[in-house]
Every structure is written in structure tokens, then in C-alpha cells.
Amino acid sequence: MRKILIADSGATKTDWAYVENGKPIFVKSAGLHPAYLSDDEMSDIIRKSVGKFSPNHIYFFGAGCHSNAVNERIKSVLKKEFDTVWIEISDDLTGGAKSHLQKSDGIIAAFGTGSICGRYQHGKITQRSAALGYAIGDEGSAADIGKRVLRNYFRRRFDDETQAYISDKLQEASYSEWMERIYQSRHPNRELAKIAGLVLNDSFPAQVESLLVDSIQSFIDSQLHQLDSKPEEPIVCTGTVAASNREIVNNVFASAGFKKVEIGGSVIEGLVDFYSE
């Protein structure tokens, strides 16, 4: 009997699906980004979240899984937790593409804690943007939006209404408190992404919307254009930022001339469909 464990892992969270007899069981855990966790930390998360399952096939799609060395590391961690299984490791962008494009060609754009995009052809990512991570790039991501919020808020570039809105969402924490929270964190990208979650989790002021628009436009200018994307090419946007702000994201892409843009839903559910065929 084929028993499948699928993971869609980002920097902040991992969505799991265990499929046996055609019935999926969905589980959530912390993110398993190999750049931020030791092997023991990853093992502990895996054991506590999905260690009770007994898969014979594992498909792991994770942020940061871009090299053979990293992929072998993830595979080694999984082999310690599960006996005699067939394991396939790939990056989260490939997972998003398989989920939403299935067997069609197109572009997949991910807007999560980080951001990246790639061209998907014949079942593989054939070209990808240089995302450069939260410290240099990741335009359009939750971490990028968090940086833009803090930068404008503490430099008092917002009007009074927006300053008050941000202050309330950030629970009136001081400059020093936020600097300590970010710069002493083991995961500063997650801390920045949390800010976006707080600020974009409501009916927000026009200046916040403009900030979001600028961030998505920066993604188009700096990452999507690396792919030489065409106006008629299908594009699927995934991730919390896109899913929570569908209309705004669609409008930015439309203004940039892209005509076939879709906001994707759950990646893990699409992967279950892909591997259940």
C-alpha cells in the first residue's frame, strides 16, 4: 500500500499531509528552513508533528532547499525519523508549481515570509529569480513589508492616522524594543513577517495599501522581470501575502500589463491532488 507524507515548508510554518487509502490527514508545524535550524531541531519538529505516521513515500518541498548538499541534509534528517522510505526533496517553489500548475506550464510566484518566482515547464522549474533573502531582497514578501512598515513608522513618514494605526497594531512598542526584538532574534525574518501579519490583518489605511502596492511592484520590477515574463503567460501567486490581499495583488499585476494572473489557494491540498492521481 502506498502511504504518502507530503510537506510544504516555509521559513515560518510547514503544512503536512499524510495520505493513506486515499484519505489525507493535514498537520501544521513550525517551519523547517535549513538555514535557521540544526539537524536536531528539525528532527524534533518532525518527530513531534508527524512522527506517528508510517509513510513509504515522502515528498518534501522546502524553502532553502536549492542545492544537493542541503537536500541531502534534509533527507538524512527524515531518514532518521522514518524507516526505509523513498524520499524526494525539492524547493518550495517547485511545490507551489506542482500544486497550482499541475502539468501545465507557467510562472509561479511565492509571497510568504520570503518571496521568489520561477518558470515551470514540463514538470520542472527551468528558471528562477534571485530572491537574495530578507536582508537584501525578498521584495513583496511579508518580511519586506515588515521592514517597510518599521522604516516608515519610526522615521515618521506616515500621516497621523496611519501612525496611530501602526502604533496600535504594534502594541505601542518602543523603537528600542523593536530593535532588540529583531536584531537579537535567531529568526529576524520571522519577526519582520509578523509585523506584516499584524498590520495587514484589518481594513488598513491608504498609506499602508500604498506601501503594499510598492512592495509588490518592486517584486515585479526586480524578480519577475528576471524571467523575461510575457503579458499573456499564466502566473499563479501563492503565499499568505497574496492570499490575504487578492484584489490589491491582482490590480498591481494588471497595471503592470499581466493578463493571466491567478491567486492560488492551499499548496498542500494541491500537492495531495497531484500525488494522489
C-alpha positions in Angstrom: 0.0 0.0 0.0 1.3 3.5 -1.0 1.4 5.7 2.1 2.5 9.3 1.3 3.8 12.1 3.5 3.9 15.5 1.8 5.5 18.7 3.3 5.2 22.3 2.1 7.7 24.0 4.3 8.4 27.7 4.5 10.5 29.8 6.9 7.7 30.2 9.4 5.4 27.2 9.0 5.2 23.7 7.5 2.0 22.2 6.1 2.0 18.4 6.1 -0.4 15.9 4.5 -0.3 12.2 5.3 -2.3 10.2 2.7 -3.3 6.5 3.3 -6.2 4.8 1.5 -6.8 8.0 -0.4 -7.7 9.9 2.7 -5.4 12.9 3.7 -4.7 13.9 7.3 -3.4 17.5 7.5 -1.0 18.7 10.2 0.8 22.0 10.8 4.2 22.5 12.4 7.0 25.2 12.6 9.0 26.0 9.5 11.9 23.8 8.6 14.2 26.2 6.8 17.7 24.5 6.9 19.5 27.8 7.1 18.0 28.6 10.5 17.7 25.2 12.2 20.1 22.5 13.3 19.5 18.9 12.3 18.4 18.1 15.9 16.0 21.0 15.9 14.5 19.8 12.6 14.3 16.2 13.9 12.5 17.4 17.0 9.8 19.3 15.0 9.3 16.4 12.6 9.0 13.8 15.4 6.5 15.8 17.4 4.3 16.8 14.4 4.3 13.8 12.1 6.4 11.1 13.8 3.3 8.9 14.4 2.8 8.3 10.7 4.4 5.5 8.8 4.9 6.6 5.2 6.7 4.7 2.5 7.0 7.7 0.2 7.9 11.3 1.3 7.7 14.4 -0.9 9.3 17.3 0.9 9.2 20.8 -0.6 11.0 23.4 1.5 12.3 26.9 1.5 16.1 26.9 1.2 16.3 23.5 -0.5 18.2 24.8 -3.5 21.3 22.6 -3.5 22.2 18.9 -3.4 24.1 19.4 -0.1 21.1 21.0 1.6 18.7 18.4 0.1 20.9 15.5 1.3 20.9 17.1 4.8 17.1 17.2 4.9 16.9 13.6 3.5 19.3 12.4 6.2 17.1 14.0 8.9 13.9 12.4 7.5 15.6 9.0 7.3 16.4 9.1 11.0 12.7 9.6 11.7 11.2 7.2 9.1 12.4 3.7 8.3 13.0 2.5 4.7 11.1 5.2 2.8 11.5 6.7 -0.7 12.3 10.4 -0.3 12.2 13.2 -2.8 13.4 16.7 -1.7 12.9 19.9 -3.7 12.4 23.6 -3.0 9.1 25.2 -2.1 8.8 27.0 -5.4 8.6 23.6 -7.2 6.0 22.5 -4.7 3.8 25.6 -5.4 4.2 25.0 -9.1 3.2 21.3 -8.9 0.3 22.2 -6.7 -1.2 25.0 -8.8 0.0 24.5 -12.3 -0.1 20.7 -12.0 1.0 19.5 -15.5 0.6 22.9 -17.3 3.4 25.4 -18.0 3.5 28.9 -16.4 5.1 31.1 -13.8 4.8 30.5 -10.1 5.3 33.5 -7.7 5.5 32.9 -3.9 4.8 35.7 -1.4 5.3 34.2 2.0 7.8 35.1 4.7 10.2 35.4 1.8 9.5 35.8 -1.9 10.7 34.2 -5.2 9.4 33.3 -8.6 10.2 30.8 -11.3 9.2 29.5 -14.7 7.7 26.0 -14.6 8.0 23.9 -17.8 7.4 20.2 -18.4 7.1 19.5 -14.7 10.2 21.4 -13.6 11.4 24.8 -12.6 13.6 25.8 -15.5 14.4 29.4 -14.4 14.1 31.2 -11.1 14.7 34.7 -9.8 17.5 35.7 -7.5 15.4 36.3 -4.4 18.5 37.2 -2.3 16.8 36.7 1.1 15.2 39.1 3.5 18.4 41.1 4.2 18.9 42.1 0.5 15.9 41.2 -1.5 12.6 39.2 -1.0 10.6 42.1 -2.4 6.8 41.6 -1.9 7.3 39.2 1.0 5.9 39.5 4.5 9.4 40.3 5.8 9.9 43.0 3.1 6.6 44.6 4.1 7.5 44.4 7.8 10.7 46.3 7.0 8.9 48.9 5.1 6.4 49.4 7.9 9.0 49.9 10.6 11.1 52.1 8.4 8.3 54.5 7.7 6.8 54.3 11.1 9.9 55.1 13.2 11.0 57.8 10.7 7.5 59.3 11.0 6.8 59.2 7.2 3.2 58.2 7.7 0.4 60.7 8.3 -1.2 60.9 11.8 -4.0 58.4 11.1 -1.5 55.8 9.8 1.0 56.4 12.6 -1.8 55.8 15.1 -2.9 52.7 13.3 0.6 51.2 13.2 1.2 52.1 16.8 -1.9 50.3 17.9 -1.1 47.2 15.8 2.5 47.1 17.2 1.0 47.5 20.7 2.8 50.8 21.2 6.2 49.0 21.5 9.1 51.4 21.5 11.9 51.8 19.0 14.4 50.1 21.3 12.0 47.2 22.0 11.6 46.5 18.3 15.3 46.8 17.5 16.1 44.3 20.3 13.3 42.0 19.2 14.6 41.9 15.6 18.4 42.1 15.9 18.7 39.7 18.8 16.3 37.2 17.3 17.6 33.9 15.8 14.9 34.4 13.1 14.7 38.1 12.3 12.9 37.3 9.0 10.0 35.8 11.0 9.9 38.8 13.3 9.6 41.1 10.4 7.0 38.9 8.7 4.9 39.0 11.9 4.7 42.8 11.6 3.1 42.4 8.1 0.6 39.9 9.6 -0.4 42.4 12.3 -0.6 45.4 10.0 -2.4 43.8 7.1 -4.8 41.9 9.2 -7.6 44.5 9.1 -9.1 47.3 7.0 -5.9 49.3 6.8 -5.3 53.0 5.9 -4.5 54.2 2.4 -0.8 54.7 3.1 -0.4 51.1 4.2 -2.1 50.0 1.0 0.4 52.2 -1.0 3.2 50.5 0.9 1.9 47.1 -0.1 1.5 48.2 -3.7 5.1 49.5 -3.8 6.3 46.2 -2.3 4.5 44.1 -4.9 5.6 46.4 -7.7 9.2 46.1 -6.5 8.8 42.3 -6.8 7.6 42.6 -10.4 10.5 45.0 -11.3 13.3 43.2 -9.5 12.3 39.5 -9.6 9.6 38.8 -12.2 11.3 40.7 -14.9 14.4 38.5 -14.5 12.3 35.7 -16.1 11.6 37.8 -19.2 7.9 37.2 -18.5 5.3 37.9 -21.2 1.9 39.6 -20.6 0.0 36.5 -21.8 2.0 34.0 -19.7 0.0 32.3 -16.9 1.1 33.4 -13.5 0.0 31.9 -10.2 0.7 33.8 -7.0 0.9 31.8 -3.7 1.6 32.6 -0.1 -0.1 34.5 2.7 0.6 38.0 1.4 -1.1 37.2 -1.9 -4.0 35.2 -0.5 -4.9 37.9 2.1 -4.7 40.8 -0.3 -6.0 39.3 -3.6 -7.6 42.4 -5.1 -4.6 44.6 -4.4 -2.1 42.0 -5.8 -4.3 41.4 -8.9 -4.6 45.1 -9.5 -0.8 45.7 -9.3 -0.1 42.8 -11.8 -2.9 44.1 -14.1 -1.4 47.6 -14.0 2.0 46.1 -14.9 0.4 44.6 -18.0 0.0 40.9 -16.9 -3.3 39.5 -18.1 -3.4 35.9 -16.8 -2.8 36.2 -13.1 -4.4 33.8 -10.5 -4.1 33.8 -6.7 -3.6 30.3 -5.6 -5.2 28.6 -2.6 -3.7 25.9 -0.4 -0.4 24.5 -1.7 -0.7 21.3 0.4 -4.1 20.5 -0.9 -3.0 20.9 -4.5 0.0 18.6 -3.8 -2.3 16.0 -2.4 -4.3 16.1 -5.7 -1.0 15.9 -7.7 0.4 12.8 -5.9 -3.0 11.1 -5.5 -3.5 10.6 -9.2 
